Amino acid sequence: MARGLEESGSSSEEEEEEDAGDGLQDHPCIRWTGGGCRRIPIFVFHADAILTNDSYLRLIGERYHLSYKIVRTDSRLVRSILTAHGFHEVHPNSSDYNLMWTGSHLKPYLLRSLTDIQKVNHFPRSYELTRKDRLYKNVSRMQLSHGFKTFHILPQTFILPAEYQEFCSTYSKDRGPWIVKPVASSRGRGVYLINNPNQIVLEDNILVSRYISNPLLIDDFKFDVRLYVLVTSYDPLVIYLYEEGLARFATVRYDQASKNIKNQFMHLTNYSVNKKSGDYVSCDDPEVEDYGNKWSMSAMLRYLKQEGRDTAALMASVEDLIIKTVVSAELAIATACKTFLSHRGSCFELYGFDVLIDDTLKPWLLEVNLSPSLACDAPLDLKIKASMLSDMFTLPFSFFCEQQASRILELYECLLRPPSREKEVLHLKFKTSYPYNCGISPFLSFGALD
């Protein structure tokens, strides 16, 4: 298991010549940042490595004995990317690893045992974002503290059975359709629409939310957007938004008529639901991003821009939604990190944000996914997800000493964060740009501080 890479000004000329002779200085998987007497190496991952099977790209990982393990999940894409960069897979029970990729949260004793060179892909208590009931509670608390309009990012929601009477009272004033969801499910499981409280199957911990009946349509089809959000730290809070995502379409043209309320292929946009439809259309060409029931987010934005829509304002609103969502759970997760982690940099997390856009271009948060699907059922999936993961891994796998890492994080935070917490909610913006083209732009990397 690697302890780390670093270049110090105290190195002898012979050592520097040896490193140069080994090709470390110019290796495509190493980017040097910093200056003066100490330079810091950043491990750079390349998406095309899974296709080229280039032994040279495996050199750094193999030389420094980097390793990973995959626990309680089966992510072929993660395994392919890490292996293509020279990482060795160890047994799920092994404690000799640099990265643990797991499908669930770690127990507290495992979190406390992480060393300064080990990382895991979940923060403690990140269910504060990914459980629908906890997300609702956290956003509601921020609405009380900072104003309803400021945090109006979720449709009106009730938790049943606890808030059943409040829901019935609201329903008596507005009988529009509502959508019922289990609090801890994904992929559209257990989701259905109602137009009468009597249609609800009362169980523990279900959510009833006002159905957004005016969704933005493309060719008369409803769609939502899957965005990939990476958090590398909750104290200080550091958020990255990947600049590409997926627009996922329903398979039946949208019609508000109440007779269609049970048609999941019309009202639900989940891929896991619509792929079962006989009308689902897949695309086998990765270069075609605006065909079938799954588009790239860039293709969707280009289409809207051609229709005269203000896509820059839309994406600014989406960024604002993401920031406010994460901030709503920041305190709980940051507190858990201080309680259970011995090293601040032990965790990172990739969230899948599902966002619905209405016909006024207002984005609504549908849910935050704990472990967003990395399955590649179409070439477009592989194109987007492989690039996204490669850029994502470049951030956590900056193999330098912890003290220097902290200095860089603090410097980045000074650039990113406003002077006060109150202003953060209103003014914090991502250091990313949206080119609205086919190019896959990376997360902002520490190399930007060169």
GIUR-V494926 format. One record per backbone hydrogen bond with DSSP energy under -1.0 kcal/mol. CO is the residue of the C=O (numbers start at 0). NH is the residue of the N-H. If there is no record, write none. Layout:
CO&NH ; CO&NH
This chain:
6&38 ; 7&10 ; 11&15 ; 12&16 ; 13&17 ; 14&18 ; 15&19 ; 16&20 ; 17&21 ; 18&23 ; 19&22 ; 26&29 ; 28&43 ; 30&41 ; 32&39 ; 34&37 ; 36&8 ; 38&6 ; 39&32 ; 41&30 ; 45&48 ; 46&49 ; 47&50 ; 47&51 ; 48&52 ; 55&58 ; 57&61 ; 58&62 ; 59&63 ; 60&65 ; 61&64 ; 65&87 ; 66&97 ; 66&98 ; 67&89 ; 68&100 ; 70&102 ; 74&78 ; 75&79 ; 76&80 ; 77&81 ; 78&82 ; 79&83 ; 81&86 ; 82&85 ; 87&67 ; 90&93 ; 94&96 ; 97&118 ; 98&68 ; 99&120 ; 100&70 ; 106&110 ; 107&111 ; 110&113 ; 114&117 ; 118&99 ; 119&347 ; 122&125 ; 124&127 ; 125&128 ; 125&129 ; 126&130 ; 130&134 ; 131&135 ; 132&136 ; 133&137 ; 134&138 ; 135&139 ; 136&140 ; 137&141 ; 138&142 ; 139&143 ; 140&144 ; 141&145 ; 142&146 ; 146&150 ; 148&151 ; 150&152 ; 152&364 ; 155&209 ; 157&207 ; 158&162 ; 159&205 ; 160&163 ; 162&166 ; 163&167 ; 164&168 ; 165&169 ; 166&170 ; 167&171 ; 169&172 ; 169&173 ; 176&210 ; 177&193 ; 178&208 ; 179&191 ; 180&206 ; 182&131 ; 185&188 ; 187&190 ; 191&179 ; 193&177 ; 195&198 ; 196&199 ; 204&182 ; 205&159 ; 206&180 ; 207&157 ; 208&178 ; 210&212 ; 213&358 ; 217&220 ; 219&253 ; 220&217 ; 221&249 ; 223&247 ; 224&354 ; 225&245 ; 226&352 ; 227&241 ; 228&350 ; 229&239 ; 230&348 ; 232&237 ; 237&231 ; 239&229 ; 244&296 ; 245&225 ; 246&294 ; 247&223 ; 256&259 ; 257&260 ; 259&262 ; 261&263 ; 262&265 ; 262&266 ; 263&267 ; 264&250 ; 264&251 ; 269&273 ; 270&274 ; 272&275 ; 273&276 ; 276&279 ; 280&292 ; 284&287 ; 288&295 ; 292&248 ; 294&246 ; 295&299 ; 296&300 ; 297&301 ; 298&302 ; 299&303 ; 300&304 ; 301&305 ; 302&306 ; 303&308 ; 304&307 ; 308&310 ; 309&313 ; 310&314 ; 311&315 ; 312&316 ; 313&317 ; 314&318 ; 315&319 ; 316&320 ; 317&321 ; 318&322 ; 319&323 ; 320&324 ; 321&325 ; 322&326 ; 323&327 ; 325&328 ; 328&332 ; 329&333 ; 330&334 ; 331&335 ; 332&336 ; 333&337 ; 334&338 ; 335&339 ; 336&340 ; 342&345 ; 345&119 ; 348&230 ; 350&228 ; 351&368 ; 352&226 ; 353&365 ; 353&366 ; 354&224 ; 355&363 ; 356&215 ; 357&360 ; 361&357 ; 363&355 ; 366&353 ; 368&351 ; 377&381 ; 378&382 ; 379&383 ; 380&384 ; 381&385 ; 383&387 ; 384&388 ; 385&389 ; 386&390 ; 387&391 ; 388&392 ; 389&393 ; 391&394 ; 391&395 ; 392&396 ; 395&397 ; 396&42 ; 397&399 ; 398&4 ; 400&404 ; 401&405 ; 402&406 ; 403&407 ; 404&408 ; 405&409 ; 406&410 ; 407&411 ; 408&412 ; 409&413 ; 410&414 ; 411&415 ; 412&416 ; 419&423 ; 420&424 ; 422&426 ; 423&427 ; 429&431 ; 444&447 ; 445&448 ; 446&449
